[in-house]
């Protein structure tokens, strides 16, 4: 699950144990761990700070922009009921069924998603990257639930680490994209800071194995995503403005919104996904990813 780096170098997902040491040890790095408040937003002033994708109206689905084309949402005829909503209402929880009427979708994408919808309506378990321990890709990384994303900020690089499965994104600062990045799960991300409160991340070079959301919306290897991470609410919230372009999969560029809330719950802990996630009760789920050989 290698991730491209500019100039042809490769960065790889790091084991949970190594990441814990990195996060704990980063507390002694001073400004190398948290960005300088005068020049950049500080997403990680201490090693105990994380960010969870949740809040009023926000969580595991993207939110529509105030105007213009937006992300795929649920089919109105088949409302999506989360476990939390089901517990509160007494209704049966459901899996997501995508609204195929969204005009952003190219015809081939509609047909592929129609098959996924039919599987759900026939009683099969819907695929999500977090449930099956898969790399999510970008922008779907923003939808990882329940456990915090940790930031490590250095002068040359920003790392985003989802605690639950040690999924890692590398953002290389103040440099251009490679001319021909090797396609990978998370592609090649370069970024810069703006206005002292925003991290801008530009991602290309992803393979076409992931989905852009939890509605199983496909994309091509031409996917281009720009994210703007901005601290708001006095530093208690990160607002992420997402811009997506992929002429092979979408009829038009579109925008979406995600938000993270601040949590201070101690240093990152090691959490393992794949070793404990098997197909009990013959659910006919997508197999967990397995490597026949190391990718480094």
C-alpha positions in Angstrom: 0.0 0.0 0.0 2.8 2.4 -1.0 2.2 6.1 -1.3 3.9 8.2 -3.9 6.3 11.0 -3.0 7.6 13.7 -5.3 10.8 13.1 -7.1 10.1 9.3 -7.3 10.7 8.4 -3.7 8.2 6.2 -1.9 6.7 6.5 1.5 5.0 3.5 3.1 2.4 2.9 5.7 4.2 2.5 9.1 3.3 -0.1 11.6 1.0 0.9 14.5 3.8 0.4 17.1 6.3 2.6 15.2 3.6 5.3 14.8 2.9 5.3 18.5 6.6 5.9 19.2 6.6 8.6 16.6 3.6 10.4 18.1 4.8 10.1 21.6 8.3 11.2 20.8 7.1 14.1 18.7 6.2 16.0 21.9 9.9 16.8 22.3 10.3 18.2 18.7 8.9 21.7 19.6 7.8 23.5 16.5 8.6 20.5 14.4 5.6 18.7 15.9 3.1 21.6 16.0 3.3 24.2 13.2 4.3 27.7 14.2 1.0 29.6 15.1 2.3 32.7 13.2 2.7 30.9 9.9 0.3 28.0 9.9 -2.6 26.4 11.7 -1.5 24.2 14.6 -3.4 20.9 14.3 -1.3 19.1 16.9 0.1 21.3 19.7 0.6 18.2 21.8 0.7 14.4 21.1 -2.7 13.9 22.8 -4.7 16.0 20.4 -6.8 14.3 17.7 -9.7 15.1 15.4 -12.9 13.1 14.9 -15.1 13.4 11.8 -18.3 14.2 13.6 -20.6 17.0 14.7 -24.0 18.4 13.9 -24.8 17.1 10.4 -21.3 15.8 9.8 -19.8 12.3 10.1 -19.3 9.4 7.6 -20.9 11.1 4.6 -19.9 14.3 2.9 -22.1 17.4 3.3 -23.5 19.3 0.3 -22.0 22.7 -0.6 -24.2 25.8 -0.3 -24.6 25.8 -4.0 -23.5 23.9 -7.2 -22.8 20.3 -7.8 -22.2 18.1 -4.7 -21.5 14.6 -3.7 -23.6 11.5 -4.0 -26.0 11.0 -1.1 -28.6 8.4 -0.2 -31.6 7.4 -2.4 -34.6 9.2 -0.9 -36.6 6.0 -1.4 -34.2 4.1 0.8 -33.2 6.3 3.8 -29.8 5.6 5.4 -30.3 4.8 9.1 -27.2 4.6 11.2 -26.8 2.4 14.2 -27.0 5.4 16.5 -30.1 6.7 14.8 -31.7 3.3 15.0 -31.0 3.0 18.7 -32.6 6.4 19.3 -35.6 5.8 17.1 -36.2 2.1 17.4 -36.0 1.7 13.6 -34.0 -0.9 11.8 -30.5 0.2 10.8 -29.7 0.1 7.1 -26.8 0.2 4.7 -26.3 3.0 2.2 -28.2 3.0 -1.1 -26.8 5.6 -3.5 -29.0 8.2 -5.2 -28.2 7.5 -8.9 -30.1 10.5 -10.1 -27.2 12.8 -9.0 -26.2 14.5 -12.3 -22.4 14.4 -11.5 -22.2 10.7 -12.4 -21.0 9.4 -15.8 -23.2 6.6 -17.2 -20.7 3.8 -16.5 -20.4 5.0 -12.9 -24.2 4.9 -12.6 -24.3 1.3 -13.8 -21.6 0.2 -11.5 -23.3 1.8 -8.5 -26.6 0.3 -9.6 -25.2 -3.1 -9.1 -23.9 -2.2 -5.7 -27.3 -0.8 -4.8 -29.0 -4.0 -5.9 -26.6 -6.1 -3.8 -27.6 -4.0 -0.7 -31.3 -4.3 -1.4 -30.9 -8.0 -1.8 -29.6 -8.2 1.7 -25.8 -8.2 1.2 -23.4 -6.2 3.4 -22.3 -2.9 1.8 -18.6 -2.4 1.4 -16.9 0.4 3.3 -13.1 0.7 3.5 -12.9 1.0 7.3 -15.1 -2.1 7.8 -12.9 -4.2 5.6 -9.5 -2.7 6.6 -8.8 -1.3 3.1 -7.0 1.9 2.3 -9.7 4.5 1.6 -8.0 6.8 -0.8 -8.7 10.5 -1.1 -11.1 12.1 -0.4 -12.7 9.1 1.3 -10.0 9.3 4.1 -12.0 12.2 5.4 -14.9 9.9 6.2 -13.1 7.4 8.5 -15.4 7.2 11.6 -15.2 6.9 15.4 -11.5 7.2 16.1 -9.4 10.4 15.7 -7.1 11.4 13.0 -3.7 12.6 14.3 -1.6 15.2 12.6 2.2 15.4 12.7 3.5 18.7 11.2 7.1 19.3 10.2 8.6 22.0 8.1 8.7 19.7 5.0 5.8 17.3 5.6 2.4 16.8 7.2 1.2 13.3 8.2 -2.4 12.5 8.8 -2.9 9.2 10.7 -6.2 7.5 11.3 -5.8 5.9 14.7 -8.1 2.9 14.2 -6.1 1.2 11.4 -2.9 3.3 11.3 -3.8 4.5 7.8 -1.3 7.3 6.9 -1.4 10.1 4.5 1.8 12.0 3.6 1.5 15.7 2.4 4.8 17.1 1.1 5.0 20.9 1.6 6.0 23.6 -0.8 6.9 21.5 -3.8 5.3 20.6 -7.1 3.9 17.3 -8.2 6.1 14.7 -9.9 5.7 14.7 -13.6 4.4 11.1 -13.6 3.6 9.8 -10.1 3.3 6.0 -9.8 -0.4 5.3 -9.1 -1.0 4.2 -5.5 -3.9 4.0 -2.9 -3.3 7.5 -1.5 -1.6 9.0 -4.6 0.8 11.9 -4.3 -0.2 14.8 -2.1 1.6 18.2 -2.0 0.5 21.1 0.1 1.1 24.6 1.4 -0.3 26.9 4.1 -2.5 29.9 3.5 -3.5 32.9 5.6 -2.1 31.3 8.8 -5.2 29.2 9.3 -5.5 26.8 6.3 -3.6 23.8 5.0 -4.2 23.3 1.2 -3.6 19.8 -0.1 -3.5 18.8 -3.8 -3.7 15.1 -4.6 -3.2 13.2 -7.9 -1.7 9.9 -8.8 -4.2 7.6 -7.2 -5.1 4.1 -8.5 -8.7 3.4 -9.4 -9.2 0.7 -6.7 -10.8 2.9 -4.1 -14.1 4.8 -3.9 -14.6 8.6 -3.2 -17.2 8.0 -0.5 -19.2 5.4 1.4 -21.8 5.1 -1.3 -19.2 3.2 -3.4 -18.8 6.0 -6.0 -16.0 5.0 -8.3 -13.3 7.1 -9.9 -10.5 6.7 -12.5 -6.8 7.2 -12.1 -7.3 10.8 -13.3 -8.9 11.8 -10.0 -7.7 15.2 -8.8 -8.7 16.3 -5.3 -8.0 19.6 -3.6 -8.7 19.9 0.2 -8.6 23.0 2.3 -8.2 22.3 6.1 -9.1 25.4 8.1 -9.3 25.9 11.8 -12.6 27.5 12.9 -14.6 27.9 16.2 -11.5 29.1 18.0 -9.5 26.1 17.1 -12.1 23.6 18.2 -13.1 22.5 14.7 -11.4 21.8 11.3 -13.5 22.7 8.3 -12.5 20.8 5.2 -13.6 22.1 1.8 -13.2 19.4 -0.8 -13.0 20.0 -4.6 -13.1 16.9 -6.9 -12.4 16.6 -10.6 -12.3 13.5 -12.7 -13.8 13.8 -16.2 -13.7 10.0 -16.6 -16.1 9.4 -13.8 -17.9 12.7 -13.3 -19.7 15.0 -15.7 -18.6 18.1 -13.8 -16.3 19.1 -11.0 -18.1 19.0 -7.6 -17.6 20.2 -4.1 -18.2 18.8 -0.6 -17.7 19.6 3.1 -16.4 17.7 6.1 -15.7 18.8 9.6 -13.6 17.4 12.5 -14.1 18.1 16.2 -11.2 18.5 18.5 -10.5 15.8 21.1 -7.8 15.6 23.7 -7.8 11.9 24.7 -4.1 11.1 25.3 -1.4 9.8 22.9 -2.4 7.6 20.0 -2.9 3.9 20.9 -2.2 0.9 18.7 -5.3 -0.5 17.1 -5.3 -3.5 14.7 -8.0 -4.1 12.1 -7.2 -6.9 9.7 -6.1 -9.6 12.1 -9.5 -9.6 13.8 -11.9 -9.0 10.9 -13.1 -12.2 9.3 -16.3 -13.4 7.5 -18.3 -14.7 10.4 -21.8 -16.1 9.6 -21.0 -16.2 5.8 -21.9 -12.6 5.2 -20.4 -12.7 1.7 -18.3 -9.6 2.4 -15.3 -8.3 0.5 -12.2 -10.2 1.8 -9.8 -8.2 3.9 -6.7 -7.1 2.0 -3.7 -9.4 2.1 -0.2 -9.0 0.7 1.6 -11.9 -1.0 4.9 -10.0 -0.8 6.1 -6.8 1.0 5.7 -3.6 -0.8 9.0 -2.2 0.4 
